[in-house]
Amino acid sequence: MPSPSPRTGLLVHVIEDDEDIRAETVFALGELGFDAEGFGDAPSFYKAFAVQPCDIAVVDIGLPGESGLAVVSHLRAVQRRLGLVLVTARGELEDRLLGLREGADAYLVKPVNMLELAETLNAVGRRLTVAPQGNAATLPAAPADWRLLEGDWILGDPEGRQMALTTSERAFLACLFGQRGTAASRDDLIRALGGDVFDFDEHRIDAIASRLRRKAAKLGMRLPLHSVRGTGYVLAI
């Protein structure tokens, strides 16, 4: 490994469930001038991202619970100016094309040379800092993020689209918004819906989540709603 490099100013989040690979990658990127942090799964990454969004995410496809492809797809839907690099053992052409279609800026196959990864991150970082063409001042400002409107009865997305909510959908989403990127447990959601944790059909929670996704999709909204195995649901906002 070369001597420590000048700082790039880029914050990189590494989402990798293999502890050794994650630690080695974070250390190597730190030596190569990046501010790097590692996360073992999607929920822990989403929690950190909600507090301080990174510039580039390096994502392993084979994550526990939510796959890296799903992470990339949802991040691209909610945060367009974000670098996304998939790093995986899957090297077939079909896998690479799928990763790029889901929104990845680059696709690297393990084992990855750290110098190659660093150059890839630098290239993605340069693309992120390129100013858009034309007179930006004439463009209408887009809403910054997902939000609840009109007393929490309307869900708005970053592109300005809006979706009316039912009573149960409103309670479900209000609970998730209150967590801000942290997974809400099924018990939390049951209580938000006015139910009793000891006498409640949990399938109702999944039905509400499924209905919200379908309604959003019909309106062209890519709702960043994720199920978290063994816990509940998280809204990646």
GUDOKOL-109389 format. One record per residue: y negated, z, x negated of N, C-alpha, C, O in turn. Coordinates in steps of 0.001 Angstrom, whole numbers, padded with zeros to 6 digits, always signed. Example, Ala and Ser with C-alpha at 12.3 -4.5 7.8 and 13.67 -1.06 7.14 Angstrom:
BEGIN
+005690+007800-013190+004500+007800-012300+003300+007800-013200+003319+008465-014236+002250+007080-012850+001060+007140-013670-000030+007870-012900-001138+008039-013409
// end
This chain:
BEGIN
+001195+000000-000846+000000+000000+000000-001242+000000-000880-001330+000807-001805-002218-000894-000615-003420-000941-001427-004262+000308-001225-004017+001090-000306-005264+000493-002095-006153+001629-001962-006908+001537-000654-007058+000443-000110-007396+002674-000124-008085+002670+001162-009203+001633+001220-009975+001483+000273-009278+000922+002338-010252-000153+002516-011500+000377+003216-011467+001448+003822-012612-000377+003133-013814+000004+003873-013507+000063+005367-012641-000665+005852-014215+000926+006097-013966+001080+007522-014389-000172+008287-015443-000748+008022-013566-000575+009224-013854-001767+010020-014727-001457+011230-015361-002350+011791-014757-000192+011627-015488+000173+012840-014699-000051+014111-015218+000180+015204-013445-000499+013997-012611-000762+015160-011707+000438+015458-011030+000952+014567-011705+000873+016708-010787+001922+017147-009536+001247+017704-009614+000455+018642-008391+001566+017120-007125+000938+017501-006184+002005+018045-005961+003031+017402-005639+001762+019219-004628+002632+019802-003262+001961+019657-003082+000814+020066-002318+002668+019084-000965+002161+018869-000044+002832+019877+000141+004048+019835+000541+002043+020790+001456+002587+021792+002865+002180+021400+003270+001034+021598+003603+003122+020846+004931+002870+020268+005783+004124+020469+005389+005214+020056+006969+003969+021113+007770+005149+021409+008586+005642+020223+009010+006797+020220+008822+004800+019209+009536+005240+018012+008563+006046+017137+007579+005511+016625+008857+007333+016981+007917+008222+016298+007653+007805+014858+006512+007853+014397+008703+007392+014139+008533+007005+012733+007667+005749+012608+006748+005699+011791+007971+004729+013432+007195+003492+013380+005753+003767+013761+004826+003240+013146+005566+004606+014793+004213+004923+015236+003419+005609+014125+002275+005241+013857+004024+006600+013485+003331+007334+012426+003016+006434+011236+001926+006506+010667+003980+005581+010861+003759+004673+009730+002655+003666+010027+001839+003352+009160+002636+003164+011257+001625+002176+011625+000231+002797+011637-000720+002215+011114+000116+003981+012236-001184+004654+012293-001686+004965+010888-002865+004772+010592-000787+005450+010016-001188+005770+008642-001633+004515+007899-002671+004511+007238-000836+003444+008013-001158+002214+007299-002484+001627+007773-003293+001184+006958-002707+001622+009073-003961+001076+009594-005149+001924+009146-006231+001399+008882-004941+003235+009062-005999+004099+008554-006352+003766+007121-007527+003755+006753-005341+003495+006306-005569+003126+004915-006251+001763+004792-006933+001480+003807-006050+000923+005814-006608-000430+005779-007964-000525+006482-008475-001621+006713-008536+000620+006817-009914+000627+007291-010126+000790+008777-011260+000713+009251-009046+001017+009534-009177+001161+010979-009156+002636+011378-008564+003467+010689-009804+002946+012490-009649+004255+013123-008495+004114+014100-008651+003502+015157-007340+004670+013762-006131+004447+014555-005587+005751+015118-005598+006788+014455-005106+005676+016364-004454+006798+017024-003159+006296+017646-003084+005152+018095-002138+007149+017672-000844+006743+018194-000472+007467+019470-000843+008623+019676+000276+006767+020338+000727+007331+021611+002166+006877+021857+002526+005737+021564+002984+007784+022400+004399+007498+022570+004764+006830+023868+005884+006340+024010+003841+006793+024837+004137+006165+026124+002840+005777+026817+001746+006110+026359+002983+005067+027930+001803+004576+028640+000929+005694+029207-000290+005635+029048+001505+006726+029870+000640+007764+030450-000255+008467+029433-001431+008702+029710+000281+008806+028263-000547+009482+027259-001645+008555+026748-002755+009001+026455-001331+007259+026642-002349+006290+026238-003442+006175+027296-004629+006201+026971-003039+006046+028579-004032+005903+029643-004982+007098+029676-006183+006943+029898-004432+008289+029453-005266+009495+029474-006339+009425+028389-007504+009728+028646-005946+009023+027173-006908+008918+026071-007882+007771+026305-009069+007885+025999-007381+006674+026846-008217+005497+027091-009308+005799+028111-010418+005275+028018-008978+006659+029100-009968+007016+030116-011116+007809+029508-012250+007716+029977-010828+008593+028461-011860+009399+027804-012668+008558+026826-013898+008615+026809-011960+007773+026008-012625+006908+025032-011840+005609+024888-010826+005585+024190-012279+004537+025526-011562+003258+025420-011529+002771+023976-012511+002898+023244-010399+002216+023578-010281+001658+022239-010834+000233+022223-011128-000345+023269-010969-000317+021027-011375-001718+020889-010170-002644+021002-010242-003715+021604-009056-002205+020405-007825-003004+020410-006638-002077+020642-006572-000991+020067-005703-002508+021484-004455-001772+021695-003301-002571+021105-003149-003760+021382-002489-001903+020287-001271-002489+019729-000119-001919+020547+000128-000714+020506+000584-002762+021286+001515-002290+022305+002940-002779+022042+003181-003975+021883+003876-001832+022000+005295-002178+021924+005787-002527+023328+005420-001853+024291+006602-003558+023457+007086-003939+024786+008051-002912+025351+007966-002568+026530+008979-002410+024517+010049-001546+025008+009655-000092+025139+010283+000772+024527+008626+000202+025926+008195+001586+026124+009022+002250+027221+009521+001565+028114+009173+003564+027167+009858+004268+028253+009001+004267+029507+007777+004366+029417+009616+004157+030664+008851+004150+031904+008217+002799+032140+008902+001851+032522+006924+002696+031919+006201+001441+032112+006293+000574+030870+006001+001043+029770+006693-000684+031022+006880-001562+029871+005554-001958+029257+004511-001898+029907+005604-002369+027980+004407-002830+027310+003792-004045+027962+002571-004197+027959+004622-004922+028528+004100-006095+029224+003258-005686+030426+002208-006273+030688+003729-004670+031158+002965-004190+032312+001662-003551+031864+000630-003717+032515+001705-002820+030754+000487-002205+030212-000543-003281+029885-001711-003171+030258-000097-004324+029182-001002-005410+028804-001558-006113+030033-002752-006405+030094-000710-006385+031004-001148-007085+032209-002225-006305+032949-003234-006873+033368-002008-005002+033108-002971-004192+033851-004253-003967+033052-005343-003955+033624-004133-003789+031738-005336-003614+030921-006199-004865+030947-007425-004783+031017-005552-006021+030891-006316-007265+030914-007031-007430+032253-008120-008000+032312-006419-006933+033325-007031-007064+034649-008259-006181+034799-009214-006556+035481-008243-005001+034164-009335-004049+034365-010331-004005+033217-011423-003461+033375-009978-004567+032066-010862-004478+030895-010754-005781+030114-009891-005921+029247-011629-006732+030422-011502-008061+029824-011877-008064+028341-011242-008758+027548-012906-007292+027957-013321-007270+026558-012545-006186+025817-013115-005191+025371-011262-006393+025698-010367-005475+025002-009336-006302+024257-008733-007211+024828-009131-005993+022986-008112-006697+022224-006728-006154+022518-006534-004939+022557-005768-007036+022724-004402-006631+023059-003419-007375+022167-003348-008604+022184-002651-006597+021376-001678-007174+020457-000303-006600+020786-000103-005387+020727+000636-007465+021130+002006-007034+021383+002793-007046+020079+002741-008017+019325+003523-005964+019817+004392-005866+018650+005777-005479+019162+005939-004427+019781+006771-006322+018907+008077-006098+019518+009185-006743+018709+008940-007603+017863+010411-006313+018985+011576-006919+018345+012005-008201+019042+012874-008915+018541+011406-008504+020195+011787-009686+020957+011055-010909+020400+009843-011049+020564+011807-011784+019743+011163-012897+019055+011395-014254+019650+010951-015252+019083+012083-014333+020789+012345-015633+021396+011048-016265+021909+010113-015562+022292+011007-017591+021912+009818-018312+022360+009437-017906+023771+008255-017714+024058+010406-017772+024648+010124-017412+026036+009434-016052+026115+008515-015869+026913+009873-015094+025287+009257-013769+025271+007818-013849+024775+006927-013209+025335+007590-014641+023716+006238-014765+023163+005291-015403+024175+004159-014952+024348+005764-016455+024840+004927-017127+025835+004598-016193+026997+003474-016189+027500+005588-015401+027420+005358-014458+028517+004305-013432+028120+003416-013115+028910+004403-012913+026900+003435-011931+026434+002020-012481+026428+001079-011790+026817+001870-013719+025987+000548-014341+025951+000033-014618+027366-001158-014471+027641+000939-015017+028255+000518-015256+029640+000042-013973+030312-000866-014002+031142+000657-012845+029953+000274-011577+030561-001072-011075+030050-001627-010123+030600-001606-011709+028997-002935-011349+028547-003059-010922+027104-004157-010584+026663-001953-010924+026337-002026-010521+024932-002818-011542+024119-002709-012746+024351-003618-011057+023161-004340-011938+022248-003442-012429+021119-003667-013501+020558-002425-011640+020791-001506-011999+019707-000161-011344+019964-000070-010343+020675+000888-011922+019373+002255-011455+019574+002943-011449+018210+003164-012508+017622+003278-010273+017711+003929-010135+016412+005330-009575+016589+005563-008701+017424+006263-010092+015790+007664-009685+015896+008007-008707+014785+007684-008940+013621+008665-007609+015148+009100-006601+014178+010203-007160+013283+010960-008031+013713+010305-006675+012045+009389-005749+011378+008093-006452+010994+008113-007576+010494+006969-005784+011229+005660-006386+011005+005089-005895+009676+005075-004697+009395+004621-006840+008871+003918-006479+007646+002552-005914+008027+001822-006525+008807+002207-004755+007480+000969-004091+007864-000274-004906+007494-001289-004840+008187-000195-005662+006416-001331-006508+006049-001525-007619+007080-002656-007972+007416-000410-008171+007583-000495-009196+008625-001069-008600+009908-001895-009222+010575-000624-007389+010248-001153-006735+011437-002653-006493+011284-003416-006714+012224-003075-006043+010107-004489-005776+009862-005325-007051+010004-006399-007025+010606-004837-008161+009453-005582-009410+009568-005635-009894+011020-006631-010466+011462-004550-009653+011746-004541-010006+013167-005578-009185+013922-006315-009723+014749-005640-007888+013642-006615-007021+014304-008042-007432+013952-008922-007431+014813-008268-007782+012692-009605-008226+012289-010003-009510+013027-011148-009662+013450-009040-010431+013175-009326-011695+013863-009642-011449+015341-010568-012042+015895-008856-010564+015973-009113-010229+017370-010467-009533+017493-011229-009806+018421-010762-008629+016551-012037-007936+016572-013216-008876+016450-014246-008673+017094-013073-009917+015618-014161-010889+015476-014395-011647+016784-015538-011925+017148-013321-011975+017479-013476-012677+018756-014174-011797+019792-014930-012296+020626-013920-010491+019738-014529-009573+020698-016031-009451+020495-016770-009183+021443-016484-009647+019256-017901-009453+018956-018711-010736+019066-019930-010709+018900-018049-011870+019347-018778-013133+019511-019586-013076+020797-019041-012784+021862-020884-013354+020707-021748-013301+021889-021404-014447+022823-021103-015541+022346-021437-014240+024142-021179-015321+025088-022257-016386+025011-023413-016094+024702-021869-017632+025296-022804-018744+025248-023723-018714+026468-023360-018184+027518-024909-019284+026318-025818-019368+027448-026743-018174+027520-026690-017281+026674-027582-018160+028525-028556-017094+028713-027943-015990+029543-027887-016090+030769-027478-014928+028884-026784-013849+029584-027693-013168+030589-027211-012600+031569-029015-013213+030363-029935-012513+031248-029931-013121+032654-030324-012455+033612-029491-014382+032788-029497-015024+034098-028235-014738+034881-028138-015117+036049-027265-014081+034270-026001-013805+034946-026105-012520+035747-026719-011562+035276-025523-012464+036951-025573-011228+037729-024711-010155+037075-023645-010444+036531-025180-008927+037135-024423-007819+036545-023219-007514+037418-023338-007412+038639-022065-007369+036792-020843-007052+037531-020658-005539+037573-021071-004849+036642-020043-005007+038634-019744-003580+038675-018900-003183+037473-018087-003970+036988-019095-001964+036998-018485-001551+035737-017013-001213+035866-016253-001417+034919-016588-000698+037018-015217-000229+037084-014762-000116+038543-015478-000498+039469-013550+000420+038717-013040+000679+040058-013763+001897+040630-014077+002830+039891-014029+001897+041939-014730+003015+042525-014438+003095+044010-014041+002114+044639-014644+004293+044562-014531+004518+045996-015936+004544+046596-016841+005179+046055-016108+003842+047730-017420+003683+048357-017369+004142+049807-016299+004379+050368-018556+004261+050400-018668+004558+051827-017836+005776+052223-017000+005705+053124-018080+006896+051535-017340+008108+051859-015869+008022+051526-015045+008678+052164-015528+007212+050523-014158+007002+050041-013310+006156+050994-012084+006147+050883-013950+005442+051932-013196+004608+052862-013063+003169+052371-012352+002370+052980-013748+002831+051265-013712+001477+050716-013378+001561+049232-013967+002362+048507-012436+000739+048777-012099+000642+047353-012777-000601+046791-012601-001698+047321-013563-000435+045707-014216-001563+045055-013637-001806+043683-013320-000854+042970-013490-003081+043292-012933-003406+041977-014056-003849+041025-015195-004012+041462-013753-004045+039734-014796-004407+038763-015468-005743+039041-016556-006000+038527-014835-006607+039853-015405-007917+040149-016239-007924+041429-016749-008970+041831-016380-006768+042069-017192-006689+043271-016427-006848+044571-017029-006769+045642-015121-007070+044515-014325-007182+045741-014144-005789+046357-014182-004779+045654-013947-005752+047681-013805-004473+048373-012633-004510+049332-012297-005559+049883-012004-003340+049528-010843-003239+050411-010975-001990+051269-011176-000890+050754-010860-002169+052595-010919-001036+053518-009616-000234+053425-008538-000797+053237-009736+001083+053561-008591+001974+053414-008273+002690+054722-009163+002993+055516-006988+002951+054926-006575+003799+056039-006743+005262+055616-007089+005548+054470-006498+006173+056542-006641+007600+056246-005713+008030+055110-006138+008725+054186-004448+007616+055180-003489+008026+054148-003792+007353+052816-003653+007979+051766-004209+006073+052840-004560+005376+051599-005772+006030+050944-005827+006172+049722-006741+006426+051763-007942+007099+051253-007573+008408+050562-008062+008685+049467-006724+009208+051181-006319+010486+050593-005528+010272+049306-005717+010988+048323-004645+009284+049322-003819+008969+048150-004702+008578+046970-004549+009111+045871-005638+007634+047202-006484+007165+046110-007491+008215+045664-007804+008302+044477-007999+009009+046592-008942+010060+046216-008287+011047+045259-008932+011539+044333-007021+011334+045477-006288+012221+044573-006172+011601+043182-006363+012289+042179-005862+010304+043115-005714+009627+041829-007058+009496+041117-007130+009672+039900-008119+009189+041858-009448+009117+041249-009849+010467+040673-010516+010536+039641-009443+011531+041341-009769+012865+040848-009101+013184+039535-009600+014015+038776-007974+012539+039246-007240+012778+037997-007796+011958+036844-007626+012328+035682-008468+010831+037156-009104+009979+036143-008199+009631+034963-008444+010063+033836-007157+008852+035226-006294+008366+034160-005109+009246+033843-004242+008850+033064-005047+010449+034435-003908+011336+034245-002987+011211+035450-003456+011094+036583-001690+011234+035213-000737+011064+036300-000842+012216+037300-000873+013386+036918-000895+011867+038576-000850+012862+039644+000606+013054+040039+001331+012081+040247+001024+014283+040142+002413+014560+040503+002637+014243+041981+001692+014121+042760+003901+014115+042341+004224+013874+043753+003781+015058+044609+003341+014870+045744+003892+016274+044080+003434+017448+044830+001936+017368+045082+001472+017689+046177+001160+016934+044056-000290+016771+044232-000587+015771+045348-001455+015997+046192+000152+014662+045332-000078+013617+046331+000339+014074+047726-000317+013741+048713+001424+014834+047808+001866+015363+049105+000799+016279+049693+000472+016196+050876+000258+017162+048837-000786+018072+049320-002041+017304+049731-002695+017655+050713-002381+016232+048959-003547+015425+049299-003376+014741+050654-004351+014504+051368-002135+014428+050996-001831+013782+052267-001677+014792+053401-001394+014425+054541-001868+016075+053071-001782+017111+054090-000372+017532+054414-000125+018122+055465+000568+017233+053514+001960+017560+053769+002393+018859+053123+001637+019490+052385+003617+019244+053413+004249+020431+052849+005247+019955+051796+006122+019143+052100+005128+020450+050558+005994+019980+049476+007460+020280+049745+008337+019663+049140+007740+021221+050644+009131+021568+050925+009693+020807+052117+010890+020874+052395+008835+020088+052814+009288+019364+054001+008469+018091+054164+007661+017966+055084+008697+017143+053246+007920+015898+053248+008805+014773+052751+009522+014922+051762+008751+013654+053439+009524+012478+053034+008798+011787+051879+007790+011114+052094+009317+011952+050638+008646+011396+049465+008610+009876+049468+007805+009272+048759+009475+009256+050259+009441+007789+050356+008102+007310+050935+007687+006171+050722+007441+008209+051669+006145+007850+052235+005114+007596+051124+004251+006728+051259+005212+008350+050038+004306+008161+048902+004496+006767+048311+003529+006045+048070+005758+006398+048082+006044+005078+047522+005627+003967+048475+005190+002901+048043+005762+004221+049773+005369+003216+050765+003858+002988+050735+003395+001854+050855+003085+004077+050572+001627+003951+050507+001230+003168+049260+000375+002285+049324+001856+003491+048118+001554+002781+046869+001885+001300+046999+001106+000450+046569+003028+000988+047585+003434-000403+047754+002467-001143+048677+002110-002291+048412+002045-000489+049760+001112-001119+050700-000234-001387+050036-000834-002441+050250-000709-000445+049238-001981-000634+048538-001914-001828+047590-002847-002628+047528-000809-001948+046850-000656-003076+045934-000660-004405+046688-001295-005368+046258+000052-004452+047815+000122-005696+048586-001249-006067+049148-001659-007224+049066-001953-005098+049715-003286-005356+050266-004242-005839+049179-005001-006787+049382-004195-005173+048020-005072-005554+046915-004760-006971+046443-005669-007765+046199-003474-007282+046316-003078-008607+045828-003572-009705+046770-003989-010767+046306-003533-009468+048083-003991-010459+049043-005482-010740+048899-005957-011827+049230-006218-009739+048398-007660-009895+048212-008013-010354+046801-009190-010473+046461-006999-010612+045983-007240-011028+044600-007591-009873+043686-008118-010086+042594-007307-008650+044114-007599-007459+043319-006330-007024+042576-005276-006854+043189-006435-006848+041263-005274-006421+040470-005363-004908+040278-005888-004423+039276-004851-004192+041236-004964-002737+041283-004180-002093+040139-002972-002310+040036-004838-001301+039269-004147-000684+038122-003414+000589+038520-003649+001655+037951-002529+000472+039495-001767+001608+040008-000368+001569+039417+000358+000592+039602+000016+002622+038706+001293+002656+038007+002125+003858+038448+001604+004961+038614+003410+003629+038633+004315+004752+038861+004703+005341+037507+004890+004613+036533+004820+006653+037459+005200+007355+036238+006511+008077+036511+006562+009019+037301+007560+007626+035854+008902+008145+036104+008949+009658+035931+008506+010190+034913+009488+010346+036934+009652+011790+036841+008381+012580+037137+008395+013810+037093+007282+011887+037439+006032+012594+037677+005425+012166+039008+005489+012910+039986+004841+010979+039052+004191+010524+040273+003523+009193+040060+004195+008197+039795+002196+009156+040173+001445+007912+040018+000183+008163+039201-000339+009277+039157-000297+007090+038549-001546+007160+037803-002350+005910+038105-001797+004821+038260-003685+006082+038188-004600+004974+038343-005321+004803+037018-006112+005661+036624-005054+003694+036323-005589+003472+034975-007020+002982+035059-007272+001778+035004-007945+003895+035190-009365+003544+035321-010174+004282+034268-011394+004127+034205
// end
